[in-house]
Amino acid sequence: MADKQVQTTFELSKLLNDIKEKASSNIIAAKNSEEIEFERVNYLGRKSELTFLLKQLKNLDLEAKKLIGAQANQLRQDINILLLKQEKKLQASELSQKLTTEEIDITLPGIKKLRGHLHPVTQMQRRAEDIFQSMGFQIVYPYELDDDAHIFSLINFPLGHPARDNWDTFSTIDGFMPIPHTSAMQNRVISTITPPVKVIIPGRCFRNEATDARHEHTFFQIEGVYVDKGIRLTDMLGTLKTFFTEFYERNIEVKFTPDFFPFVEPGGMMSLTCVLCHGKGCKVCKGSGWLEILGCGMIHPEVLKAANIDPDVFSGFAWGFGLERLMMMKYNIEDVRHFYNGNLKFLRQF
Amino acid sequence: MLISYKWLQKYLPDLNKFAPEAIAEALTISIAEVENIHKVRSGLKNIVVGEIIQIEKVPDSDHLNLCQVLTDQNNPKRTIICGASNVKEGMKVAVCLPGGFVVNPKDPNKFFEIKEINIKGILSSGMICSPCELGLTDVHLEILALEPELPVGMDLVPLLQDLIFEVENKALSHRSDCFSHLGIARELSAILKIKFDSQLLEEYPIIPAASLDYSIEINVPNELCPRFCAVALKDVEVKNSPFWLQAQLTAVGIRAINNIVDVTNYIMLDKGQPMHAYDYDKMAEKKLIVRTAKTKEKVNALDEKTYELNKTMVVISDAESVEDIAGIMGGAKTQITFATKNIILEAANWEMYNIRKTSRTLGVRSEAGTRFEKGLDPNFTMLGLKSAVKLISDITDAEIASTIYDHYPNPVLETIIDFDINLISRLIGIDLSKQQIIDTLKSLQFEILEETNSDDSNVNQVSQSQIKIKVPTFRRDIKIKQDLLEEVARLFGYQNLKPTLPLRDLTPVLQNQDTILFRKTQDILVGLGFDELLTYSFTNSNAVKKSNLEIKDYLEINNPLSPELALMRNSLLPNLLEKVKDNAKNFSNFQCFEIGRVIESEMTPDNLHEQPHKLCLVIYNSEAENLFTEIKGSWEILAQALNIQANYLNTENNWKFANMMHPKRVALIQCNNINLGFIGEIHPQVLQNWELKGRVAILEINLDQIIPLKLIAKAYQPLSPYQEVTRDLSLWFDRNTKYADIIKEINSLNNSLIKEINLVDIFYLPENTSEKSITLRLSLQSQEKTLTDKEINETTDNIIKVLETKLKAKLRT
């Protein structure tokens, strides 16, 4: 230790200058963050020359201590700044390096992800359900296989009535029928809910008719039933006009023309402003500007009576329409059989 | 139903004030849709009555005739070459003059022009027409012989041309009175407010001038045969109908046969009353017996078919055989032929339901049956019969040979309905004056009884609004006041109604729990990449068999559209497997699902088949070796969302789906000890049956069982501020040890520090056939403090200990 004591202030100062020179050249030569880290340890670390020198300051006299101490601290700051500068410089070049080399073809497709699809019938069903629910209608689902009483007798189709022929029913060997209309649920709905009855009945229906591009033996119908005091035919027109206006997001006019259904009196068909030509007349509406969409009418008093509702006090209306036709028009679908044939190429388009 | 514009004009002299389109629109708006307006024989031109004065052979021809034909009294005869063999001198024929048009026999919708042409050096100036060229038939016949009374030069085109309204029948199912020109005319007179000429409804007096003996027995209850009328006609000359009648019938699509049959058809279309004529001379013992058929009794009918009858069917027979299936079709033996001399003409009224049943049982649809099964007014039976007698008398020299037989035990009287005119505003939503309502009802031939005088101050408000209405008997559809409402409303014009909205309270809509469940299920599955598809509710024995399922569980349809649709589905799977097969042609892997009802053999308390909503998931992959865990992963996400804590159990041997599912890769799903359904891979045998190359994993659960379980979401766990630590444990287990048992043992420790246990890895050593290694990852965390090494090690040691003692596990080192 005694030898080292002889080191003069001058020598020490020179030593610090040497360190400074070496450090600046080495730090500037550092090519990445690892090398910078290495230089930091090398020049400022616990085992560095500078640390060693600083430890020796205590042996100097006060004046030299002041002088060399200040120089050493200055050096430490300088090295820190050098390191920082070099670091910044490297970061900047790394960044520009990244930006120049990381160019990709942004028109490449994304990585394939799986997405499922709701069946278009379900999508349309939900839309109709949501609108009707917002208008105060409760949802009740029908049975798929029901008895003669509910399908016909209780809604004023007596046994043997010729109107039954128009319903083209299937029957099972034990005497039940796949429902030909959602009206099969009407009696249960009217007889179990205390008026006001505001119910929609969405469900599958079945008709024994040959299938082709426009006809399916299976179709999805939405029935509606409204029973209360003072319900009028004009209320039915208004309710359905409101629904379809909401459904098509555009003003829809309705037209009621007479037709015969035993469960309604008066009964008829309702036509809507053609949604394709906005009523101007086109191929789909055969130039009339109207599309015949649903059967409806004032619920027949016999139907109310069969559900223990006094027709002199209460009145109501009911309707039924098929979803598939609305969808075929909306999407220009050419063949109704697509809906139930389960082809994913069809279903994945919705 | 086809309705002739010209025919309507007989009842409605002012109809020509309306364009055909306006008439069609009026009918559509107020009674039934006119689907089409056809122009009949619209291209015909310049066809007149001609008389063949002289016939010579055309030189150098073996069949051509050189006819001198008079077509205009004031002009010379014209020369026409005609190839028909039935030309005769003195014959009245239809001649198409040069420049005129006839129907193209090759295409009845086209017409061709007749020009003067040179045939073998002779100028032929016109054509003598066959019925086919006039559009009276599509059968190729020789030239048409007109009745001699027709004047030479008379223009035949107006008789042939017509406008036909095609009216949709369905809307008239309850309006038996509208299945005739009379009925539609009556409606139009009310709708268009034009005069209805009732002259044609006057009954023609029947005065016998000759006599034929016959007897009639009615051996069925009056309900089945409310009315039966008959009359005999002598010396009827059966021949072709006069030209106007043939033209009129064919215009509405009815074939002209002979004058008697044509008259019965004409009266049916005119007045709506079907009738039948029997050849008197062929009737055994000159008897008409109305009776029910004997079991398996046969009838040879007019359509040249033989029908086997049963005891519920009403027939009319002579002493030997059935000669008419009442209200539906006549018999062959006594049908009217050109040889017939004497006839019995019959008009009756039959009970509608019985007619419909007979017609459906025999599979015979006829114009008469269509009318009877709607329920005809028996008060019109006689009008029909008398009108037919009048028409036959007009066009033949027949003599009336008996008084009219009339069996009408219970005459139908008019219904009286008390009607409160306020109902119109209360139920329809329009305000009409009392006078407007009364006028409307009167225009439809309703009679107003006891009209209260509104000037009478003694009459109170209530009675002022009451009217008594007498309903004409032909309006069998009008029974109650609501029926009258429709009459007023439709004539007021539905197009004039202003839409209103019902007043309703603000009670929130009762939510359907099924809707919520179905939607949640669908949304989660769609999010997991499943496509929803819908299959028919019908399936078939082939699909059921291929799926190794039992046909006996599938309810049979009596009248399927095709054998592919002959069963009600008992499971969604057979149809879905069929769709898997179809889609496997296009996709090497896919996942789909369906929610739908299936039909069970068990019955509900209200005696319907149980028909629960089932959910079925299907995953197809042409390469994967294990789809079980794949589908289970999807199911676990769904189950978690639906708060289902599922247990997985082995299936039993007699299980319904045992042969359909892979025996080593199937499990029943239970929740709260309720069987929800099952999950697993399809049996390789079934895959072979369906010729599927890849594996199929499925899940079928009963969605209807979930809501009653009242499952609730797990309570919220406050987040711990302390560090969570994970430890992996690898142990050797016996190969048959179930993962669920390992978890059960760990859970039995009831250690609240264990937050989660996850499976990291399972592996088998080839040389070790009895064991497997399982690595578990434990997540440990305390709500109160940071865990110390000591506490962590204590927990893992306890786990190891319980697995070692209970499941003979060994820590892997």
Interface residues (C-beta under 8 A of the other chain):
Chain A: K113 L114 R115 G116 H117 L118 H119 V121 T122 R126 E129 Q133 G136 F137 Q138 I139 V140 Y141 Y143 E144 L145 D146 D147 L159 G160 H161 P162 A163 D165 N166 F170 S171 T172 I173 D174 F176 P178 P196 K198 R204 F206 N208 E209 A210 T211 H217 T218 Y226 D228 G230 I231 R232 L233 T234 D235 L237 G238 T239 K241 T242 V254 K255 F256 T257 P258 D259 F260 P262 E265 P266 G267 G268 M269 M298 H300 P301 P311 S315 F339 Y340 N341 G342 N343 L344 K345 L347 R348
Chain B: T28 I29 S30 I31 A32 E33 K170 A171 L172 S173 H174 R175 M352 Y353 R356 K357 R360 E373 K374 S425 R426 L427 I428 G429 I430 I480 Q482 D483 L485 E486 A489 R490 Y494 Q495 L497 K498 P499 T500 L501 P502 L503 R504 D505 T507 V509 L510 N512 D514 T515 R519 Q522 L525 V526 G527 L528 G529 F530 D531 E532 L533 L534 T535 Y536 S537 F538 L555 E556 I557 N558 N559 P560 L561 L565 M568 N575 L576 E578 K579 D582 N583 N586 F587 F590 Q591 C592 G596 R597 I599 N607 L608 H609 Q611
